[in-house]
Amino acid sequence: MSISFDDSIRFIEDALFCTSPLALSYSDPDQKWIIREHFISIFQDFPSFKPSIGTFTHNDGTEVTLLTANGELCVSKNAPFVPLTIWIHELYPQIAPMVYVVDSGNSMHHIYHDHPFVKSSGATTSSYLENWLFHKCNLSDLVRNLIKLFSYNHPFYYSGVPKCDHPSMVSKTEAMDRLTCTIFYDMEAIMAKNEEEIMSLSTLHSELERRGEAMETGISELELEKKCLCDRTKKLDDGRDRLLNWLQFNDEKYVVNCEIDDIFEGLDKKSSLLIDLGANDLAIEDLMYVLDKAVEQGVVGFEVYIKQVRILAREQFFCRAKVNKIQRETN
């Protein structure tokens, strides 16, 4: 039900000056007269606004009973109205009022995400509110500032960054609001670009980590192979040293004039058999090593490799078993 201007003023006076159980949180008489004057001004300039009383909860949990001015702003011809609630702070006018855009939940009256001046809760800020000064600021000028603010950046839909008029055509406060809006959207664009770059770098980082792990695995395998080769080289060097020592104690002419197979002779039948078995064992070991390399390089298939290794392992087992048997019999 709509109420007239006189009814609104009577409501304000009764709430401020008459003894009632409402217990408004305004204690200074001078403060009450200033509030009355500012309410009269806003009701004259913006008849859609009506007074009411409500309980406001501050961030620290303190509850106070305050006057409010509720109305709808017509910010432009084709834009939807902006429902607004202005809470008069208990220390008003030294402290700025609290302004909230009312989000009804309707698709046409839903605050769009990341508005530069209106939070999802409806709490509204502006250069005018942030620079509020007693004796210079009032409710009517606040509403005029909000109309200009929402005319180029409506809270219920994205209207983009406005084109700024010539500096001489706007007030300092309006210029600050437009600059804030422009900076806000620039920051949003930069943050979106940064998030995209972060995602790209994160993907690249994961790929580099994967490659790093693959390289570490490859290095570990190469180090293991290097160790095996070093062990094998050491065995060959030891064999070479033993061979050189043997050659030093034998007739040089005999060595030179004889076939290589005739150089090494066993003292008896068992020694000759041990030499043959040892030669077979080493030959099988070399062949198995060559097969291992062939499998790694893909020259030999796995099934062929397994089959050959089984045959060679069986022959090597019999060679070593015969050697152990001859050594036991000799001991």
Protein Blocks (a to p, Z undefined) as FASTA:
>chain_A
ZZdfklmmmmmmmmmmpccfklpabfbfklmmmmmmmmmmmmmmmmmbccdddddddfko
pacddddddddddfbfklccddddddddfkbckbccddddddehiaklcccehiakbcfk
opacdfklmmgcehkacfklmmmmmmmmmmmocfkbcebjaddddfklpcfklmmmmmmm
mmmmmmmmmmmmmmmmmmmmmmmmmmmmmmmmmmmmmmmmmmmmmmmmmmmmmmmmmmmm
mmmmmmmmpcfklmmmpcfklmpccfblmlmmmmmmmmmmmmmmmmmmmmmmmmmnomac
fklmmmmmmmmmmmmmmmmmmmmmmmmmmZZ
